[in-house]
C-alpha cells in the first residue's frame, strides 16, 4: 500500500465481481443482486477519477479485464472472490442471529457487506476501517451515487501497517459488545509480525464469544508468478505510455495444515474453515475439482476463530462449504423480473 494512493487491489475486487455478474456469465448468481449496483458505482468512479489504474484500466473493456484476471491470477479467481464473500456473509448472518451486536470490517476497500447488512439489521452497529486514501474514494463514490449511509454504519480511516487496531478505532468501538470481525484479503499484505500483533490486539479488544473471520494465502508459490506478471505489466505500460501503479505485494502466508496450531497458540479457538477447494466445490464438477486440487496449496483459505473465555476448547477446524447459499442465490436470480446489465457483456 503506497502512502496517499488508493489501493489497486481494492479497485480490482469490485471490477472482478462486475465482470462475473454480467448477464451472459454462467456464475452471475454468485454476486448478490443487492451488491451489483454498488460494484458498478465503485468501478465506474475509479475508472473516471483515478489516473493511475494499472495497465490503462480506464480504457479496457469488461471482457479484456476478465481475460486478464484469468491469465494473471488463474482461471476461477473471480469465482473465488465471490465465493469467499458468500462464506463471510453466511458467517456474519449466523453471528448476528447468535447475538452479535457489532460487526467490524477491517480494510474494507470497496466491499459492500456493511452497506447492505446495516440496512437489514438496524439494531446492529457496523464499523468499517480502511486506509485513508482508499476510504475517501469509497465515500466520494457513494456520495456521487446519492447513496445514503445508514446511521448504524460508521467509516473510520486508519493505516493498520502503522497503527494498532485499538488506536484506529479509538472510542468508536464498543469493547463490551459481542462482535463479528472480518479481515478479508488483508493478512497476506501484512508482515508476519504485524499479523501476530493484529490478532493479539483483536483478542484483547473483543469480548469473549466474539468471532474473527480472516483469510491468507497457503504459500508463497503464487508470489513468484505475481512478480513475473508485475514485470510484464510494467513493460506493457511503458510501451503504451500508460500510467503504472506498483502492485501491493504479498508479505505473509499461512499453510492450511498449520492454521489450527497457529490460532490455538494465539489463544483463539478454531471453529470452521473454508478451503479454496471447498469453496470451489459449490460450482465445480468432480473433474474440475481434481484439477483445482493440484493448485490448492498455492491459493487462499478462510478461517473462523472465536475469542474464548480461558483456553481454546477446540484445536482443529471443521470444514464448511457454501453449496446451500449458492443454490439459494441461483434461485433468487432465476426469479428476478429485471436483470442488472453491465457494459461490455461477454460469453465465458
Buried (B, 14 or more C-beta within 10 A) or exposed (E): BEEEBBBBBBBBBBBBBBBBBBEEBEBBBBBBBBBBEBBBBBBBBBBEBBEBBBBBBBEBEBBBBBBBBBEBBBEBBBBBBBBBBBBBBBBBBBBBEEEBBBBBBBBBBBBBBBBBBBBEBEEBBBBBBBBBBBBBBBBEBBEEBEEEBBEBBBBBBBBBBEEBBEEBBEEEBBEEBBBBBBBBBBBBBBEEEBBBBBBBBBBEBBBEBBBBBBBBBBBBBBBEEBEEBBEEBBEBBEEEEBBBBEBBEBBBBBEBEEBBEBBBEBBBBBBBBBBBBBBBBBBBEEEBBEEBEEBBBBBBBBBBBBBBEEEBEBEEBEEBBBEEBBEEBBEEBEEEEEEBEBEBBBEB
